[in-house]
């Protein structure tokens, strides 16, 4: 699984990078054969002003099935990664099950 992490408005520290990679591998590990690539975008919208402004957007490219997208926002970047990873797992699972149902 090819994983790309990009940031906007915040620093990508080694612990944040490792956490994001670990969380996505856990969420998408069951689908690794169907994945062509995963792109994660982390951002801080308001900068140092604070608030519910951390964003995580995940784009997954599925082999033969197109692109699946999920995002989350919150006050903590780690929690937004958790929410987005859970959403992308559900979205990928739903997309693949729909495709399998159409084959039958």
C-alpha positions in Angstrom: 0.0 0.0 0.0 1.5 3.3 -1.1 0.8 6.0 1.5 1.4 9.7 1.0 0.9 12.2 3.9 0.7 16.0 3.2 0.1 18.8 5.6 -1.1 22.4 5.3 -0.6 24.8 8.2 0.9 22.3 10.7 4.2 20.4 11.1 4.3 16.7 10.3 6.2 15.4 13.4 7.6 11.9 13.4 5.1 10.7 16.1 2.1 12.1 14.1 3.4 10.5 10.9 3.9 7.2 12.6 0.5 7.4 14.3 -1.2 8.2 11.0 0.5 5.3 9.2 -0.2 2.9 11.9 -3.9 3.9 12.1 -4.4 3.6 8.4 -2.7 0.3 8.1 -5.0 -1.0 10.8 -8.1 0.4 9.2 -7.3 -0.6 5.6 -5.2 -3.7 6.2 -8.0 -6.0 5.1 -8.3 -4.3 1.8 -4.6 -4.0 0.9 -5.0 -6.2 -2.2 -7.6 -3.8 -3.7 -5.7 -0.6 -3.0 -3.5 1.3 -5.4 -2.7 4.2 -3.2 -3.7 6.2 -0.1 -3.3 10.0 0.2 -3.8 11.7 3.6 -4.0 15.5 3.9 -3.8 17.0 7.4 -4.5 20.7 8.0 -4.9 23.4 10.5 -7.4 25.9 9.2 -7.2 28.6 11.8 -3.6 28.4 12.6 -2.6 29.4 16.2 -6.1 30.8 17.0 -7.3 27.3 18.0 -10.7 25.9 17.9 -12.3 23.0 16.0 -10.0 23.5 13.0 -7.9 20.4 12.5 -8.9 18.5 9.4 -8.0 15.1 8.0 -8.9 14.1 4.5 -8.2 10.6 3.2 -8.4 9.6 -0.5 -8.1 5.9 -1.4 -7.6 4.7 -5.0 -9.1 1.3 -5.4 -7.9 -1.0 -8.1 -10.6 -1.2 -10.8 -13.2 0.6 -8.6 -12.2 4.3 -8.6 -11.6 6.7 -5.7 -13.1 6.7 -2.2 -12.9 9.8 -0.1 -13.5 10.5 3.7 -12.8 13.5 5.9 -13.1 14.6 9.5 -12.6 17.7 11.6 -12.0 18.3 15.2 -9.9 20.2 17.8 -7.1 17.5 18.0 -5.3 16.2 14.9 -5.0 12.7 16.3 -8.7 12.4 16.9 -9.4 13.6 13.4 -7.1 10.9 12.0 -9.1 8.4 14.0 -12.4 9.6 12.8 -11.3 9.8 9.2 -9.7 6.4 9.3 -12.9 4.8 10.6 -14.9 6.6 7.9 -12.6 5.5 5.1 -12.7 1.9 6.3 -16.5 2.0 6.2 -16.6 3.7 2.8 -14.1 1.2 1.3 -16.0 -1.7 2.7 -19.3 -0.4 1.4 -17.9 0.3 -2.0 -16.3 -3.1 -2.4 -19.5 -4.9 -1.2 -21.6 -3.0 -3.7 -19.3 -4.0 -6.5 -19.4 -7.6 -5.4 -23.2 -7.5 -5.2 -23.4 -6.2 -8.8 -21.3 -9.1 -10.1 -23.8 -11.7 -8.9 
